[in-house]
Amino acid sequence: MRQALQWHRAGSWPEIEAAGTVTLSYADRCKRRIQMTDDAGAAFLLSLQRAVRLSDGDGLQLDQGGYLRVVAGPEPLVEAVAQDAQHLAKLAWHIGNRHVPAEIVDGVRLRIVADSVLEAMLRQLGAAVRRIEAPFAPEGGAYAQLGINGHAH
């Protein structure tokens, strides 16, 4: 079975050597070792030395040559629109206090993975809330450069 042993950030791998694509949800873009299937239906083993947060456009180097281009797939999200920057900060604080990954879009929108309880909370806090399907790319956090969970080891 093919193995993807190395990860390269978008723009730092030779895209001309792309052997295919793999479309993944946010949760699947945060794995270290798991059997997956690329978009053409071919199995491969993701086997990285450490967990990383894969992003749209990243490349997974295959042991048999070539790369798989990572595609951030659409998934069910809740999008909350804030009234202003202060309101956005309040919404983000409440989401962050629950240790939920969040994406900030255009300085006034907050996106989280669909969750009816958190959706209700955001409405109670005065946000205009709607369900959408979109790729999810949450903020990495203050310790993101150290590894997937902020640990350097």
Backbone torsions as a table, in degrees:
resi	resn	phi	psi	omega
1	MET	NA	140.2	176.7
2	ARG	-62.4	150.2	175.8
3	GLN	-129.2	139.6	171.6
4	ALA	-99.9	107.9	-171.1
5	LEU	-102.9	-20.3	-177.8
6	GLN	-135.0	148.5	-179.9
7	TRP	-114.7	139.4	178.2
8	HIS	-131.3	133.2	178.8
9	ARG	-61.3	152.1	175.9
10	ALA	-51.8	134.6	179.5
11	GLY	87.4	-8.3	-177.5
12	SER	-113.1	13.7	176.9
13	TRP	-131.3	154.5	-176.2
14	PRO	-77.0	96.2	-175.9
15	GLU	-60.7	-20.8	176.8
16	ILE	-64.7	-20.1	179.3
17	GLU	-94.5	14.0	178.9
18	ALA	-64.2	128.1	179.5
19	ALA	-102.4	2.4	-179.5
20	GLY	155.7	-171.6	179.8
21	THR	-130.4	159.8	172.5
22	VAL	-136.9	118.7	-178.7
23	THR	-95.2	124.5	-172.6
24	LEU	-132.6	146.7	170.8
25	SER	-72.6	169.9	177.8
26	TYR	-58.0	-46.4	-177.9
27	ALA	-59.9	-40.4	179.9
28	ASP	-74.8	-16.8	176.7
29	ARG	-84.2	4.6	-179.6
30	CYS	-119.2	29.1	-178.3
31	LYS	-101.8	160.9	176.3
32	ARG	-111.7	-44.5	-176.7
33	ARG	-141.6	113.3	-178.9
34	ILE	-165.1	146.5	174.4
35	GLN	-78.6	134.1	-177.7
36	MET	-133.5	173.6	175.6
37	THR	-129.0	131.6	179.0
38	ASP	-77.4	176.5	-174.8
39	ASP	-67.6	-15.2	176.7
40	ALA	-91.0	-2.7	178.3
41	GLY	94.6	5.4	-179.5
42	ALA	-90.3	132.4	-179.4
43	ALA	-74.9	149.9	171.7
44	PHE	-154.0	159.5	177.7
45	LEU	-105.2	119.6	171.5
46	LEU	-79.1	118.0	-175.1
47	SER	-140.3	77.7	-178.4
48	LEU	-92.7	153.8	179.0
49	GLN	-63.9	-34.3	178.3
50	ARG	-146.1	158.0	178.2
51	ALA	-69.4	136.9	175.1
52	VAL	-131.5	163.4	175.4
53	ARG	-96.8	101.7	-180.0
54	LEU	-69.9	141.2	179.0
55	SER	-120.1	161.3	176.8
56	ASP	-55.5	128.5	179.2
57	GLY	94.3	-10.0	176.7
58	ASP	-66.4	161.2	178.9
59	GLY	-118.4	137.6	174.3
60	LEU	-107.5	115.7	-177.3
61	GLN	-78.7	126.9	-177.9
62	LEU	-90.5	143.9	-179.0
63	ASP	-64.9	-24.5	-178.6
64	GLN	-97.4	11.1	178.9
65	GLY	102.3	147.5	179.9
66	GLY	87.4	179.9	-176.7
67	TYR	-137.4	152.5	167.9
68	LEU	-105.1	128.9	176.8
69	ARG	-84.0	127.2	178.6
70	VAL	-79.0	131.7	175.9
71	VAL	-119.2	125.1	176.6
72	ALA	-76.7	111.9	-177.1
73	GLY	-81.2	151.5	176.3
74	PRO	-67.8	147.0	178.5
75	GLU	-148.7	162.9	-179.0
76	PRO	-67.7	123.1	-179.6
77	LEU	-128.6	160.8	169.1
78	VAL	-108.7	129.5	177.8
79	GLU	-115.9	123.3	179.2
80	ALA	-110.5	126.9	178.9
81	VAL	-100.2	123.8	-179.9
82	ALA	-86.2	159.3	179.3
83	GLN	-77.3	-31.6	-179.9
84	ASP	-165.3	-176.5	-176.8
85	ALA	-62.3	-39.8	-180.0
86	GLN	-65.4	-41.0	178.2
87	HIS	-65.0	-40.4	177.2
88	LEU	-60.5	-43.1	178.5
89	ALA	-60.2	-41.1	178.5
90	LYS	-63.7	-45.9	178.4
91	LEU	-61.1	-45.9	-179.1
92	ALA	-63.1	-38.2	178.7
93	TRP	-61.7	-46.6	-178.5
94	HIS	-64.5	-38.7	176.9
95	ILE	-68.3	-46.8	179.5
96	GLY	-62.7	-34.2	178.4
97	ASN	-63.3	-19.9	177.8
98	ARG	-100.5	10.2	177.4
99	HIS	55.0	41.9	179.8
100	VAL	-103.9	127.7	175.8
101	PRO	-58.9	139.7	-178.0
102	ALA	-140.4	147.3	177.0
103	GLU	-115.9	132.1	176.9
104	ILE	-101.8	128.0	-175.7
105	VAL	-121.9	126.8	175.1
106	ASP	55.9	23.2	175.5
107	GLY	71.2	1.6	179.6
108	VAL	-138.0	-6.3	-178.8
109	ARG	-118.6	142.9	178.9
110	LEU	-122.0	130.3	178.8
111	ARG	-118.5	139.4	174.8
112	ILE	-137.4	162.3	173.3
113	VAL	-62.8	139.9	-175.6
114	ALA	-52.2	127.4	179.3
115	ASP	-155.1	116.4	-173.5
116	SER	-66.0	-33.1	179.5
117	VAL	-67.6	-46.1	179.0
118	LEU	-69.3	-33.3	175.7
119	GLU	-60.5	-44.7	178.5
120	ALA	-64.2	-40.3	179.4
121	MET	-62.2	-44.1	-179.9
122	LEU	-62.6	-38.1	176.4
123	ARG	-63.8	-43.7	-180.0
124	GLN	-63.6	-26.3	178.0
125	LEU	-85.2	5.0	173.7
126	GLY	93.2	9.7	179.6
127	ALA	-82.6	147.6	168.9
128	ALA	-82.6	119.4	-170.9
129	VAL	-118.9	139.9	175.2
130	ARG	-146.8	157.5	175.2
131	ARG	-91.6	137.1	177.9
132	ILE	-137.7	165.8	169.6
133	GLU	-115.9	120.0	-178.9
134	ALA	-162.4	159.6	171.2
135	PRO	-63.1	145.5	-178.2
136	PHE	-111.1	124.3	179.9
137	ALA	-134.2	76.8	-176.8
138	PRO	-68.7	162.5	176.8
139	GLU	-58.9	144.7	-178.3
140	GLY	-78.2	-24.5	-178.4
141	GLY	91.6	167.8	-174.8
142	ALA	-64.1	-27.9	-175.4
143	TYR	-109.6	16.7	-175.7
144	ALA	-57.9	-34.1	-178.1
145	GLN	-67.0	-16.6	-179.7
146	LEU	-84.7	-16.2	-177.5
147	GLY	146.2	178.7	-172.8
148	ILE	-60.3	-38.5	-178.0
149	ASN	-113.7	17.9	178.4
150	GLY	83.0	12.0	179.6
151	HIS	-105.8	134.6	-179.1
152	ALA	-85.9	-5.9	-178.0
153	HIS	-114.1	NA	NA
